[in-house]
């Protein structure tokens, strides 16, 4: 093969590689420069402090400059930046919301990205105003659709402390009994008291059959929907989420990429760390097609 033909073949391969891995349909996600602690530490109540910037897609949703909820950066149509945040709908709706008269909080909502200690200003930290919000049309009439998408006024560039997490496909789920992770700035004791730095906990994901048992969540079947929700956590009550963790992700790896399978919500709390009550998350894969459609619509605004 001549040198010219060889160079031509190499250029074609490079173009194909770029189109597959760097095109808007396959944006960069699910990788971080600082690897997280992945050992077994199962107390989210009194959880372990996360390694700084090891979960670079987790953001702080502030209302009136105070911590309100967590959220995650999702990939948009660039491999260099994003302006999309996923969080729980109740985090940005007025607390007196009564269906159908529900309004997005008139208070100033700010998204803080690249932050570890929420009381300190980090070098790469970004505070961004909100441009648009989309509440799932089923919420709050359907409490099992507690999900919202935020578009930022300006995109945040990817860096050591800011990345996006991957979205699962519509039929994708974590393997049974896989150990996944939750992380947030919520309360760490039953008596209350949020933490200053991001905390994390490893949690198992049991199968739906176990979650549906009467002594677990079976007797609450009228308020749970296993197509839309997923439970995760230890049956002894450790590894649970608590107040202030709403909007935070349930994260597992898929093909080596961190993927968000769950979105923390508050409505099923019977006390933080209650035995036989693993945490309930919105099942992100169920909503993934809707989320992707909203990202497309928001990108045109």
Secondary structure, 3 states (H helix, E strand, C coil): CCHHHHHHHHHHHHHHHHHHHCCHHHCCCCCCCCCCCCCCCCCCCCCEECCCCCCCCEEEEEECCEEEEEEEEECCCCCCEEEEEEECHHHCECCCCECCECCECCCCEEEEECCCECCCCCCCCEEEEEEEEEECCCCCCCHHHCCEEEEEEEEEECCCCCCCEEECCCCCCCCCCCEEEEEECCECCCCCCECCECEEEEEECCCHHHHCCCCCCHHHHHHCCCCCEEEECCCCCCCCCCCCCCCCEEEEEECCEEEEEEEECCCCCCCCCCCCCCEEEEEHHHHHHHHHHHHHHHHCC
